[in-house]
Amino acid sequence: PLAKAKDIYVLPFEDAQEVSAERVGYVALCRGLGIIGGSGGSFRPQDETTMAEMAAAVYKAMSHIRSIR
């Protein structure tokens, strides 16, 4: 529910306008938690995610789940 409050988030990426409105909150939360970071000031929302990027994001997300328990 927090991610759906998209009007409260600001994305610090040069290409933030390319992130679809319904995903802004999710991207902002993942960035805030350190799960994603972008590259060279850009998020590249239209690019495909590499397996390495996905593996890193899953690993970082799992570390947050362990710290909650």
C-alpha positions in Angstrom: 0.0 0.0 0.0 2.8 2.4 0.7 4.2 2.1 -2.8 0.8 3.0 -4.3 1.1 6.5 -2.8 3.2 7.5 -5.8 2.7 11.2 -5.4 4.9 11.4 -2.4 8.0 10.0 -4.1 10.8 11.8 -6.0 13.2 9.7 -8.0 16.7 11.1 -8.3 17.4 9.5 -11.7 18.1 11.5 -14.9 15.5 9.4 -16.7 12.9 9.3 -13.9 10.2 10.6 -16.2 10.5 7.2 -18.1 9.3 5.3 -15.0 5.6 4.6 -15.4 3.4 6.4 -12.8 2.2 3.2 -11.2 5.7 2.0 -10.6 7.3 5.2 -9.1 6.6 4.2 -5.5 8.0 0.7 -5.9 11.2 2.0 -7.6 11.6 4.7 -4.9 11.1 2.1 -2.0 13.6 -0.3 -3.6 16.1 2.5 -4.1 15.6 3.7 -0.5 16.2 0.1 0.8 19.4 -0.2 -1.3 17.9 -3.0 -3.4 18.5 -1.1 -6.7 20.7 1.8 -7.4 20.7 2.8 -11.0 23.8 3.3 -13.1 25.6 6.6 -13.8 22.7 8.7 -12.5 20.2 6.8 -14.7 17.7 4.0 -13.8 17.2 2.8 -17.4 13.5 1.7 -16.9 13.1 0.7 -20.5 16.2 -1.6 -20.6 16.1 -5.3 -19.9 17.5 -6.3 -16.5 20.6 -8.6 -16.7 20.8 -11.8 -14.7 23.6 -10.2 -12.6 21.5 -7.2 -11.8 18.5 -9.4 -10.8 20.7 -11.7 -8.7 22.1 -8.7 -6.9 18.7 -7.2 -6.2 17.3 -10.5 -4.9 20.3 -10.9 -2.6 19.9 -7.4 -1.2 16.1 -7.9 -0.8 16.7 -11.2 1.1 19.1 -9.5 3.4 16.3 -7.1 4.4 13.9 -10.0 5.0 16.4 -11.6 7.4 16.9 -8.4 9.3 13.2 -8.0 9.9 12.8 -11.4 11.6 
